[in-house]
């Protein structure tokens, strides 16, 4: 979905964005700058505002082509903040300015680590969300803020079987890790905040479906890279189990709609849903692309070495849940293309970028300029 400046009101306040330096956050930042006339306030983890500005300057070099960069830079304010500090570590003066002007808050920042201790994960993912909600509530009381958008994960469904629906939250499920648990806990406080709030739940996010571009090669990229290098012959998992993958452009387009389109509340899945591929199908695509022998899948305890190598990802090769997508597709048009259509694009970019060792600017890939032009 594409929004243009004609969809925006010129008197709408800036969009306050957390997690702008993360993958989803940066993709939203580009879309707000390119497709709307809204200014953006980015909360950046940094020692002070000058350090925050420098981080945003470097980020925009990665995202925006030089000819347009200065014009867009003038619409982005960087504020040093810390999700783990009371009041976000923002000065009273800066806080007063923000809460009297911001029109929307989009909270993308979080720890995505699967291995944090529960207390640490809660401090960032739950405590940080509580602090952002407090800021948003102040802005709402001043009459300027019209929405709060929170990025969660479809995997708050935990270790469930069957169909996980968008309106469902805590149904007594167990969790694979503290990330899933604390993201659901964060959802609860968003829902209880009294703000007009939308929660976006993507599944496993990969690179752009058109260019393959990604700044990081995490989650599913790691086992694919290991397979390409011949480090994996067996996977501790079920060949028939679904693995739900969605490209970042579908996620960011949906997020833009929630942030700058009509105000919508509730929970929205941005997922492959019934079109999710199986582990076996993903392995077949990878074997074909890398011209390698197909992977085999083994049960628990059969290959301890493979389980150790897969680590915290092991449980995601044994998912028994399908994510429903009715609201996301009906209200946000959040329908990703089939993975078969863009898998080779993802792997081509990953291979050419040497799995992140030879990164390229987003704008250079989008312009078809190739690698080696990230400066």
ABEGO torsion letter per residue (X at the ends): XBBBAAABBAABBBBBBBGAABAAAAAAAAAAAAABABBBBBBBBBABAAAAAAAAAAAAAAABBAAAAAAAAAABBBBBBBAABBGGGBBAAAAAAAAAABABBBBABBBABAABBAAAAAAAAAAAAAAAAAAAAAAAAAGABABBBBBBBAAAAEBBBEBBBAABBBAGBBBABAAAAAAAAAAAAAAAAGBBBBBBBBBBBBBBAAAGBBABBBEAAAAAAAAAAGABABBBBBAABBBBBBBAAAAAAAAAAAAABBBBBEBBBBBAEAABBBAAAAAAAAAAAAGBBBBBBBBBGABAAAAAAAEAAAAAAABABBBBAAAAAAAAGBBBBBAAAAAAAAAAAAAAAGGGABBBBAAAAAAGAEBGAAX
